[in-house]
Amino acid sequence: MPELRKDPITGRWVIISTERAKRPHDFASERPPRRGGVCPLCPGNESMTPPEVYSIRREGEPNTPGWDVRVVPNKFPALKVEGSLGKSAHGIYDRMNGIGAHEVIIETEEHEKDIFDFTEEQLFKVILSYRVRIQDLKNDRRFKYVLIFKNHGREAGASLEHSHSQLIALPIVPKRVQEEMVGGYNYYRFRDRCVYCDIVDQELEERERLVDDNAHFVAVAPYAPRFPFETWIVPRHHSAVFETVDDEVASSLASILLTTLKRLNASLSNPPFNYVIHSSPFNEGEVEHYHWHLEIIPKLTKVAGFEWGSGFYINPTPPEEAARFMREVNF
């Protein structure tokens, strides 16, 4: 029988539709052929991107080959860094200038290498780059939040094949993060505990939805997932702010993120996916009721009229089944 499940953080309901249940092999697809043409993210083509704002290098000067990770402004930014916010109102409507920063984190020199194929050391360097860029952008008082995200595959919104992720610095806190903050606060107010810490404790005890764990993190299929094979990576110990992680924790994150993505890849044959990092807003800091985390969302189903009209999501794969399959798959 189908189930309605409630997310304990945001209060969002989802439908686990066992009547249309899908197994992992139902989602598997062939790897699309590589696109041709010149790649602006490859070494030797540094002049095709705006000048780098950060890099981790083995050799060479900025904007030349010899880098392991390179961060550049997006050539076609969603928001622009120059100017003032210019907040104003027009009757009941509010507006401001499109001020922000939009950067591309080029994760590897090797065009043919997907993130599943990285070493832990390479992914560690990518995570360090996230940390450095957020810390730098945090100094701009116009910005209240920086969202780190990765689009993998055409269906997930990746316009370039070369492995990369992005960040956008915003003058407002995203609605989804606000919902998590409010939900975490309400839970803490009534129970005097962090809801994310309680989730970690329960998932480690029950292990039904546990995908993987190490000294610093758990990877879990959330109890009320919006999408099949949705997976969260959550610190085992309370931490609200991503950009304060030390090198040991960043290395541990690289390890569990890599193994989780390898499990996902082996389970679903190179699925398109997005991942995002949600962290406490700049003006909130290290609060007791919130927990930074990384959400991985495979793009396996379509959001249609019912979802848009109701705010419900229909998920055809129970999270317990997805977690079990990912735990047991060979990679």
C-alpha positions in Angstrom: 0.0 0.0 0.0 1.3 3.5 -0.7 2.5 5.6 2.2 2.5 9.2 3.1 5.6 10.2 5.0 6.4 13.5 6.6 9.9 15.1 6.6 10.7 15.8 10.2 12.6 19.0 9.4 10.4 21.0 7.0 7.1 19.2 7.5 6.9 18.4 3.8 4.8 15.3 2.9 5.8 12.8 0.2 4.1 9.9 -1.3 6.0 6.6 -1.4 4.1 5.1 -4.3 4.6 1.3 -3.8 1.9 0.7 -6.5 4.3 2.1 -9.1 7.4 0.8 -7.4 10.6 0.9 -9.4 13.8 -1.1 -8.9 17.3 0.2 -9.6 17.5 -1.5 -13.0 14.3 0.3 -14.1 16.3 3.6 -13.9 19.5 2.5 -15.6 20.4 4.2 -18.8 23.3 4.0 -21.3 26.1 6.5 -21.0 25.6 9.2 -23.6 28.3 9.7 -26.2 30.9 12.4 -25.5 30.3 15.7 -27.3 32.9 17.0 -29.8 34.4 20.4 -30.1 36.7 22.6 -28.1 36.3 22.5 -24.3 36.9 25.9 -22.6 37.6 24.2 -19.3 40.5 22.0 -20.5 44.1 22.9 -19.8 45.6 25.0 -22.6 42.3 26.8 -23.1 42.6 29.1 -20.0 42.2 32.2 -22.2 38.6 31.0 -23.0 37.4 31.6 -19.5 37.5 34.8 -17.3 40.7 35.0 -15.3 40.9 32.6 -12.4 40.1 33.8 -8.8 41.6 30.8 -7.1 43.5 27.6 -8.1 45.4 24.7 -6.6 48.5 24.3 -8.7 51.4 22.0 -9.2 53.2 24.5 -11.4 52.9 27.5 -13.6 51.5 31.0 -13.3 47.8 31.9 -12.9 45.7 31.2 -16.1 48.2 28.7 -17.5 48.3 24.9 -17.4 49.6 23.1 -14.3 46.5 23.3 -12.1 44.6 20.6 -10.2 41.5 22.7 -9.4 40.7 26.1 -11.0 38.0 28.5 -10.0 36.8 31.2 -12.5 33.9 33.6 -12.7 31.0 32.2 -14.8 31.2 33.6 -18.3 27.4 34.0 -18.4 26.6 34.7 -14.7 23.1 34.5 -13.2 24.0 37.5 -11.0 26.7 40.2 -11.3 29.2 41.2 -8.6 29.5 44.9 -9.6 27.1 47.4 -8.1 24.8 48.1 -5.2 21.7 46.2 -4.1 19.4 49.1 -4.8 16.5 47.7 -2.8 13.1 49.3 -3.6 9.4 48.7 -3.6 6.7 49.2 -6.2 3.4 49.1 -4.3 3.2 45.6 -2.8 6.2 44.3 -4.8 9.8 44.3 -3.7 12.9 44.3 -6.0 16.6 44.7 -5.9 19.4 44.7 -8.4 20.7 41.3 -9.5 23.9 41.5 -7.4 25.8 38.3 -6.5 28.8 36.2 -7.6 28.7 33.2 -9.9 31.8 31.0 -10.1 32.7 27.7 -11.8 34.9 25.2 -9.9 36.8 23.2 -12.6 37.4 20.0 -10.7 40.1 18.3 -12.8 42.3 18.9 -15.8 41.2 15.6 -17.4 38.2 16.1 -19.7 37.3 12.4 -19.8 37.2 11.9 -16.0 33.9 11.9 -14.2 33.7 12.7 -10.5 33.1 8.9 -9.9 36.6 8.3 -11.2 38.4 10.9 -8.9 40.8 9.9 -6.3 40.0 11.0 -2.7 42.9 13.4 -2.9 41.4 15.1 -6.0 38.0 15.4 -4.4 39.6 16.7 -1.2 41.1 19.6 -3.3 37.7 20.4 -4.7 36.2 20.6 -1.2 39.0 22.8 0.0 38.3 25.1 -3.0 34.6 25.3 -1.9 35.8 26.2 1.6 38.2 28.9 0.4 35.8 30.6 -1.9 33.0 30.7 0.6 35.3 32.2 3.2 36.4 34.9 0.8 32.9 35.8 -0.5 31.7 35.9 3.1 33.7 39.1 3.5 31.4 40.9 1.1 28.7 42.4 3.3 26.2 42.4 0.5 26.1 38.6 0.5 24.0 36.5 3.0 24.5 33.1 1.5 26.7 31.1 -0.9 25.2 28.0 -2.5 27.5 25.3 -3.7 26.0 23.0 -6.3 27.0 20.4 -9.0 25.0 19.4 -12.1 26.1 16.1 -13.6 24.6 15.1 -16.9 22.5 16.9 -19.5 19.2 16.0 -17.7 20.6 17.6 -14.5 21.4 20.9 -16.3 25.1 20.4 -17.1 25.9 22.5 -20.3 29.5 21.3 -20.3 30.8 17.8 -20.0 34.1 18.6 -18.3 33.6 17.9 -14.6 32.8 21.1 -12.7 30.6 22.5 -10.0 29.4 26.0 -9.3 28.7 28.5 -6.6 26.4 31.5 -6.4 26.7 34.1 -3.7 23.3 35.6 -2.9 22.1 38.8 -1.2 19.2 36.8 0.3 18.9 33.4 2.0 17.3 30.7 -0.3 13.8 29.7 0.6 14.7 26.0 1.0 17.4 26.9 3.5 15.0 29.2 5.4 12.5 26.3 5.6 15.2 24.0 7.1 16.2 26.7 9.5 12.7 27.3 10.7 11.9 23.6 11.0 15.1 23.0 12.9 14.4 25.9 15.3 10.8 24.6 16.0 12.1 21.1 16.7 14.8 22.5 19.0 12.4 24.7 20.8 10.1 21.8 21.8 12.8 19.1 22.3 15.9 21.0 23.2 17.8 18.9 20.6 19.0 19.3 17.0 16.7 17.4 14.6 19.7 16.5 12.4 21.6 15.1 15.3 18.5 13.0 16.2 18.3 11.8 12.6 22.0 10.7 12.6 21.5 8.9 15.9 18.4 7.1 14.8 19.8 6.1 11.4 23.0 4.7 12.9 20.9 2.7 15.4 18.3 1.3 12.9 20.7 1.1 9.9 17.7 0.6 7.5 18.4 3.7 5.5 22.1 4.0 6.2 24.2 3.9 3.0 27.6 4.4 4.5 29.4 6.0 7.4 32.9 7.0 8.6 34.4 8.8 11.6 32.9 12.1 10.7 29.8 11.5 8.5 26.8 9.4 7.7 25.3 8.9 4.2 21.6 8.1 4.5 18.5 7.8 2.4 16.2 10.3 4.1 13.0 8.9 5.7 10.7 11.0 3.4 12.8 11.4 0.2 11.4 13.6 -2.6 13.1 11.5 -5.3 14.3 7.9 -5.8 17.8 7.3 -4.5 18.0 10.8 -2.9 20.9 10.6 -0.4 22.1 13.0 2.3 25.6 13.2 3.7 25.4 14.6 7.3 28.1 15.3 9.9 28.0 12.8 12.8 28.8 15.6 15.2 26.9 18.9 15.4 28.1 21.5 13.0 26.0 24.2 11.4 28.6 25.9 9.2 30.3 24.1 6.3 33.1 26.6 5.6 34.6 26.1 9.1 35.5 22.4 8.6 39.1 21.6 9.2 41.3 19.6 6.8 40.6 16.3 8.6 36.9 16.7 8.3 37.2 17.9 4.7 39.2 14.7 3.9 36.6 12.6 5.6 33.9 14.3 3.5 35.8 13.6 0.3 36.0 10.0 1.3 32.3 9.4 2.0 31.2 11.6 -0.9 33.4 9.6 -3.3 32.2 6.2 -2.1 28.5 7.3 -2.1 28.8 8.6 -5.7 30.5 5.4 -6.7 27.7 3.4 -5.1 25.2 5.6 -7.0 27.0 5.2 -10.3 27.2 1.4 -9.9 23.6 1.1 -8.9 22.1 3.3 -11.7 24.8 3.3 -14.5 26.0 6.9 -14.5 22.8 8.7 -13.6 22.3 12.4 -14.0 22.3 14.1 -10.6 22.6 17.3 -8.7 24.2 17.8 -5.4 24.0 20.9 -3.2 25.5 21.9 0.1 23.2 23.6 2.6 24.9 25.5 5.4 23.8 28.0 8.1 23.4 31.6 6.6 26.2 34.0 7.2 24.2 36.1 9.7 23.2 33.0 11.7 26.5 31.2 12.1 27.1 28.3 14.4 23.5 27.8 15.8 22.3 24.8 17.9 19.3 24.0 15.9 20.8 23.6 12.4 23.2 21.2 10.8 25.0 21.7 7.4 24.7 18.8 5.0 25.1 17.7 1.4 22.1 16.5 -0.6 22.5 14.3 -3.7 19.4 14.2 -6.0 19.5 11.8 -8.9 17.4 13.0 -11.9 15.3 9.8 -12.4 11.7 11.0 -12.4 9.8 14.0 -13.7 8.1 16.7 -11.6 4.7 17.0 -13.1 1.4 18.8 -12.5 0.4 17.1 -9.2 3.8 17.9 -7.7 3.8 21.6 -8.9 0.2 22.1 -7.9 0.3 20.4 -4.4 3.8 20.6 -3.2 3.8 16.9 -2.6 6.4 14.6 -4.3 5.7 11.1 -5.6 8.6 8.7 -5.1 8.3 5.2 -6.6 11.3 3.7 -4.7 11.2 3.3 -0.8 14.3 4.7 0.8 14.9 1.5 2.7 15.2 -0.4 -0.6 17.4 2.3 -2.2 19.8 2.3 0.8 20.0 -1.5 0.9 20.8 -1.7 -2.8 23.5 1.0 -2.6 25.0 -0.7 0.5 25.2 -4.1 -1.2 26.3 -3.0 -4.8 29.8 -3.8 -5.9 31.8 -0.8 -7.1 
